[in-house]
Amino acid sequence: MDKLWLRWIPYIGLMLALAACSVQSPSELAPTAAAADVSAAEDPARLSWPEVESSARGVTVNFFMWGGDDNINRYVNEYVAPQVLAQYGITLRQTPVNDIVETVNKLLGEKTEGKLSDGTIDLIWINGENFRTMRQGELLYGPWAENLPNAQYVPWAEPSIANDFGYPVDAYEAPWGRAQFVMIYDSARVADPPKSFADLLEWTQTHPGRFTYPAPPDFTGSVFVRHGFYEVSSGYERLIGPFDETVYADNAGAAWEYFNQLEPYLWREGETYPQTIDQLNQLFANGEADFTMSYNPAFASGAIARGVFPDSVRTYLFDAGTIANTHYVAIPFNATNKAAAMVVANFLQSPQAQIEKAKPEVWGDLPVMAVESLPESDRELLAAIPQGVATLTAEELAANALPELQADWLTRIEEDWQTEVLKP
């Protein structure tokens, strides 16, 4: 058997080294105040796991998550939900949102109103600046994530796991999967795709209207813009670490000049942008745009398998590399069903669920577990998953993975894109 599982190991190893570049110490990033003590009844992390499962049976978990990908929604609603109901008696109710910051604001509102229990959200899919905001605002329950039985498969010592965009996780969120940005094109329409931002500008000038990107703060549009910052800064290393106003000022002007030069050659002459990555995917599928993009390296293969994209679609990386990160689930401070949320998070980390979502036709998400720690039978199941015609190898992804910026950079870049490029 072709040991496909071995191909994940270099990717996971390189993520360790890359994420270490952007880590700050916990003392620099501690929440503004200590979280209030809670009783054992309110803190299921103090219970044995059989007690957690027993208290979770028969309840409903309200799962708030970005809902812009039909594939991911199907995985949650048609695979995860039936499994947790059958295995644990838990009803999983997904609440899709356009931007997870809406959920963060909802929790901020509940805390301001004094709603410290019986909250409306039990589980939330987050990472990056949203996690940092919630930790600093004391909006998350924890620590709990290292108590999960399936946490044994998570390589917690890796900086790419232990730190979320440079912010210490401290067991306040449970890793769910890994991501790396890729560009997607139709080889039947584009023979030689541009592999740098300089080449992209030249390409759009000779093919006006055939390229666009989602408007930040869409998650994928935001990372596309960050890649532009990486390239114009002549080395992303200058941007790694805490936000630096001087360094930002040295690079922002050139970045906004680039995106403004690009704008007139975009779809609809840049007068409007897709608001979500799903809208861009539709433009690409309809032939109105020659490129799309994704944080999921297997997305294009999955779309081909479902008949959404033609067989000629392929995935590629910029020559300078692309940004990679980890995504997580967390439990709000006032969640009504914390124990049941822990049980759902534990299932999401299970080899069974991780292998299912790694299938390109299901989701194609990169596994979060240390593959070598899995039982042999699970390693063989993972090895049997076909990569798909448009999926790059784990080795190629690993060799071209770049670290994420810390949250302050993301916030500033997204805000300034609105004023410097979108210009209402």
C-alpha positions in Angstrom: 0.0 0.0 0.0 1.2 3.5 -0.8 1.8 4.9 2.7 0.0 8.2 2.0 0.0 8.9 5.7 3.7 9.3 5.7 3.3 12.3 3.4 1.5 14.3 6.2 4.6 14.1 8.5 6.8 16.6 6.7 3.9 19.0 6.5 3.2 18.8 10.3 7.0 19.0 11.1 7.5 22.2 9.1 4.4 23.8 10.6 6.2 23.5 13.9 9.2 25.5 12.7 7.1 28.1 10.9 4.7 28.8 13.7 7.6 29.3 16.1 8.5 32.5 14.2 5.4 34.2 15.3 5.0 33.2 19.0 4.9 35.5 21.9 5.2 34.5 25.5 2.0 33.9 27.5 3.0 36.7 29.9 2.9 39.2 27.0 -0.5 38.0 25.9 -2.4 37.2 29.1 -6.0 38.2 29.4 -6.7 41.5 31.0 -8.1 39.9 34.1 -8.3 36.4 35.6 -11.4 34.4 34.8 -13.9 34.0 37.6 -13.8 30.7 39.5 -16.6 28.3 38.8 -18.0 25.4 40.7 -17.4 21.8 39.7 -20.9 21.6 38.4 -20.3 24.5 36.0 -16.8 23.1 35.1 -17.1 19.7 33.4 -13.3 19.7 32.9 -13.1 18.7 36.6 -15.3 15.6 36.0 -14.2 12.1 34.8 -14.8 11.5 31.1 -17.6 9.0 31.8 -19.3 11.7 33.9 -18.9 14.2 31.1 -20.5 11.9 28.6 -23.3 11.0 31.1 -24.2 14.6 31.7 -24.1 15.4 27.9 -26.6 12.8 26.9 -30.0 14.1 25.8 -29.0 17.8 25.3 -28.6 20.1 22.3 -25.3 21.7 21.3 -25.7 25.0 19.4 -22.6 25.2 17.1 -22.0 28.6 15.7 -19.6 28.5 12.7 -18.8 30.2 9.4 -21.3 28.8 6.9 -19.9 29.9 3.6 -18.8 26.4 2.4 -21.5 23.9 1.5 -19.1 21.0 1.7 -18.2 21.9 5.4 -21.9 22.4 6.2 -22.7 19.0 4.8 -19.9 17.4 6.8 -21.2 18.9 10.0 -24.9 18.3 9.4 -24.9 15.0 7.5 -21.9 13.3 9.1 -21.0 14.8 12.5 -24.6 15.5 13.7 -25.9 11.9 13.1 -22.7 10.4 14.6 -22.9 12.4 17.9 -26.6 11.7 18.1 -26.2 8.0 17.6 -23.1 7.6 19.8 -23.7 10.1 22.6 -27.4 11.1 22.4 -26.4 14.7 21.6 -28.4 16.8 19.1 -26.0 19.1 17.2 -27.6 22.2 15.8 -25.4 24.2 13.4 -25.9 28.0 13.2 -24.1 29.3 10.1 -22.8 32.9 10.1 -21.2 35.0 7.4 -18.4 36.2 9.7 -17.6 34.7 13.1 -17.0 38.2 14.4 -20.9 38.4 14.5 -20.8 35.6 17.1 -18.0 37.3 19.1 -20.1 40.5 19.2 -23.1 38.5 20.3 -21.2 37.0 23.2 -19.8 40.5 24.1 -23.4 41.7 24.2 -24.5 38.8 26.5 -21.6 39.5 28.9 -22.4 43.2 29.0 -26.1 42.4 29.7 -25.0 40.1 32.6 -26.0 36.9 30.9 -23.3 34.8 32.6 -25.1 31.4 32.2 -27.7 29.8 30.0 -26.0 31.3 26.9 -27.3 30.7 23.4 -23.9 29.4 22.0 -22.3 26.1 23.1 -19.5 25.7 20.6 -17.8 28.1 18.2 -15.4 27.6 15.3 -12.6 30.2 15.6 -9.0 31.1 15.3 -6.7 34.1 14.9 -7.9 37.5 16.0 -11.3 36.3 17.1 -9.7 33.9 19.6 -7.5 36.6 21.0 -10.4 39.0 21.3 -12.4 36.4 23.1 -9.6 35.4 25.5 -8.9 39.0 26.4 -12.6 39.7 26.9 -12.9 36.6 29.1 -15.5 35.2 26.7 -14.3 31.6 26.7 -14.6 28.7 29.1 -11.5 26.9 30.0 -9.0 25.3 30.2 -10.5 22.1 29.0 -9.2 21.1 25.5 -6.3 18.9 26.8 -8.7 16.9 28.9 -10.4 15.3 25.9 -9.6 11.6 25.3 -8.7 12.3 21.7 -6.3 15.0 22.7 -3.8 12.2 22.9 -3.5 12.4 19.1 -2.9 16.1 19.0 0.8 17.3 18.9 0.3 19.9 21.6 4.0 20.7 21.9 4.1 22.1 18.3 4.0 25.9 18.3 1.5 25.7 15.4 -0.9 24.0 17.7 0.0 25.6 21.1 -0.3 29.1 19.7 -3.1 30.5 17.5 -1.7 33.3 15.3 1.0 33.8 18.0 -1.5 33.8 20.9 -1.2 30.9 23.5 -4.0 28.5 23.3 -3.7 27.3 26.9 -6.3 24.6 26.4 -9.1 27.2 25.8 -9.7 25.8 22.3 -9.4 22.4 20.7 -7.6 22.0 17.4 -9.9 20.8 14.6 -7.8 21.0 11.4 -5.0 22.6 9.5 -5.2 24.9 6.4 -2.9 26.3 3.8 -3.8 28.9 1.2 -3.8 27.8 -2.5 -4.6 29.3 -5.8 -7.0 27.5 -8.2 -7.2 27.9 -12.0 -8.7 26.1 -15.0 -5.8 24.8 -17.1 -8.1 24.7 -20.1 -8.4 28.5 -19.9 -5.0 29.5 -18.4 -1.9 27.8 -19.7 0.7 29.5 -17.4 -0.9 30.9 -14.2 0.9 33.9 -12.5 3.0 32.8 -9.5 3.8 36.1 -8.0 1.9 39.3 -7.3 4.0 41.1 -9.9 3.1 38.5 -12.5 -0.5 38.6 -11.4 -0.7 42.4 -12.1 0.8 41.8 -15.6 -1.6 38.9 -16.2 -4.7 41.0 -15.3 -3.5 43.8 -17.5 -3.5 41.5 -20.5 -6.7 39.7 -19.4 -8.9 42.4 -17.8 -12.0 41.3 -15.9 -10.9 37.7 -15.5 -9.6 37.9 -12.0 -10.9 39.1 -8.6 -10.8 38.3 -4.9 -13.2 38.4 -2.0 -13.4 41.7 -0.1 -11.8 41.6 3.4 -12.8 40.8 6.1 -13.8 37.6 4.2 -11.3 35.1 5.6 -9.9 34.0 2.2 -9.9 37.5 0.8 -8.1 38.7 3.9 -5.3 36.1 3.5 -4.9 37.0 -0.2 -4.3 40.6 0.8 -1.8 39.5 3.4 0.1 37.6 0.8 0.4 40.9 -1.1 1.9 42.4 2.0 4.4 39.5 2.3 5.6 40.1 -1.3 5.9 43.9 -1.3 7.8 43.8 2.1 10.6 41.8 0.4 10.4 39.2 3.1 7.6 38.3 5.4 10.1 38.0 8.3 9.9 41.8 8.8 6.2 41.4 9.6 6.5 38.5 12.1 6.1 39.3 15.8 4.1 42.0 17.6 2.5 44.8 15.5 5.1 47.5 14.7 3.7 50.8 13.4 7.0 51.8 11.8 7.4 48.5 10.0 3.7 48.7 8.9 4.1 52.2 7.6 7.3 51.1 5.7 5.3 48.5 3.8 1.6 49.6 3.7 2.1 52.3 1.1 3.6 49.9 -1.4 0.9 47.3 -0.7 -2.0 49.7 -1.2 -0.4 51.1 -4.3 -0.2 47.5 -5.7 -3.9 46.7 -4.9 -5.0 50.0 -6.4 -3.0 49.3 -9.6 -4.7 45.9 -9.7 -8.2 47.1 -9.2 -9.1 48.6 -12.6 -8.3 45.2 -14.2 -10.4 43.1 -11.9 -13.9 41.6 -12.6 -16.3 44.5 -13.2 -13.3 46.9 -13.2 -13.0 46.6 -9.5 -16.2 48.6 -8.9 -17.5 45.7 -6.8 -15.9 42.7 -5.1 -17.3 39.2 -4.2 -18.4 39.5 -0.6 -17.6 35.9 0.2 -15.4 33.1 -1.1 -18.5 31.2 -2.1 -19.4 34.0 -4.5 -16.0 33.9 -6.1 -16.3 30.1 -6.4 -19.6 30.6 -8.3 -17.9 33.2 -10.6 -15.2 30.6 -11.3 -17.6 27.7 -11.8 -19.7 29.9 -14.2 -16.6 30.9 -16.2 -16.8 34.6 -15.2 -13.4 34.4 -13.5 -10.4 32.3 -14.4 -9.2 31.9 -10.8 -10.5 31.2 -7.4 -8.6 30.5 -4.1 -9.0 28.5 -1.0 -7.6 27.8 2.5 -8.3 24.2 1.8 -5.6 22.5 -0.4 -8.1 19.7 -1.4 -11.0 22.0 -2.2 -10.6 21.9 -6.0 -10.3 18.1 -6.1 -13.5 17.9 -4.0 -15.3 20.3 -6.4 -14.2 18.2 -9.4 -15.4 15.0 -7.7 -18.8 16.7 -7.1 -19.0 17.9 -10.7 -18.9 21.6 -9.7 -15.5 22.3 -11.4 -14.3 20.7 -14.6 -11.6 18.0 -14.7 -9.1 20.6 -16.0 -9.0 22.6 -12.8 -5.7 22.6 -10.9 -4.2 24.0 -7.7 -0.9 25.8 -7.3 1.1 27.9 -4.9 2.9 31.2 -5.3 6.6 30.9 -5.8 7.2 32.7 -2.5 5.0 30.2 -0.6 1.6 30.5 1.0 0.3 31.1 4.5 -0.7 28.1 6.7 -2.4 27.9 10.1 -4.5 25.8 12.4 -8.2 26.2 13.2 -10.0 25.3 16.4 -13.3 25.0 18.3 -14.0 26.7 21.6 -16.7 26.9 24.3 -18.1 30.3 25.3 -17.9 31.3 29.0 -21.7 31.1 29.4 -22.4 28.1 27.3 -25.5 26.2 28.6 -24.2 22.7 27.7 -20.4 22.8 28.2 -20.1 19.1 28.8 -21.9 18.2 25.6 -19.8 20.7 23.7 -16.7 18.9 25.0 -18.1 15.6 23.8 -18.7 17.1 20.3 -15.2 18.6 20.3 -13.8 15.2 21.3 -15.6 13.6 18.4 -14.3 16.2 16.0 -10.8 15.2 17.0 -11.4 11.5 16.7 -9.5 9.5 14.1 -12.9 8.5 12.6 -14.0 12.1 12.1 -10.6 13.4 11.1 -10.2 10.7 8.4 -13.7 11.4 7.1 -13.1 15.1 6.7 -9.7 14.5 5.0 -11.5 12.9 2.0 -11.4 15.5 -0.9 -15.1 14.8 -1.8 -16.1 15.4 1.8 -14.0 18.4 2.9 -10.3 17.7 2.3 -9.2 19.4 5.5 -5.7 18.6 6.6 -5.6 16.3 9.7 -4.8 17.9 13.0 -3.5 14.8 14.7 0.1 13.5 14.7 -0.5 10.8 12.2 2.3 8.6 13.6 0.4 8.4 16.9 -2.7 6.8 15.4 -3.4 3.1 15.6 -2.2 1.2 12.5 -5.7 0.6 11.3 -6.4 4.3 11.2 -3.2 5.1 9.5 -4.1 2.6 6.8 -7.5 4.2 6.4 -5.9 7.6 6.0 -3.4 6.2 3.5 -6.2 4.8 1.4 -7.7 8.3 0.8 -7.0 9.4 -2.8 -5.5 12.8 -3.0 -7.4 13.9 -6.0 -6.2 15.2 -9.3 -6.0 18.8 -8.2 -4.4 18.3 -4.8 -0.8 19.1 -4.2 1.3 16.7 -2.2 1.9 17.2 1.5 5.6 17.6 0.8 5.0 20.4 -1.7 2.7 22.2 0.7 5.1 21.8 3.6 8.1 23.1 1.6 6.1 26.2 0.7 4.3 27.0 4.0 4.6 30.4 5.5 3.6 31.5 9.1 0.6 33.7 9.9 0.8 37.2 11.2 -0.4 38.0 14.7 -3.9 39.3 15.1 -3.0 43.0 15.4 -1.6 42.9 11.9 -4.7 41.2 10.5 -7.0 43.8 12.0 -5.0 46.8 10.8 -4.6 45.4 7.3 -8.3 44.6 6.9 -9.4 48.0 8.2 -7.0 49.9 6.0 -7.9 47.8 2.9 -11.5 49.2 3.3 -10.3 52.8 3.4 -7.3 52.6 1.0 -8.6 50.2 -1.7 -12.4 49.8 -1.4 -12.9 53.6 -0.7 -16.6 53.9 -0.2 
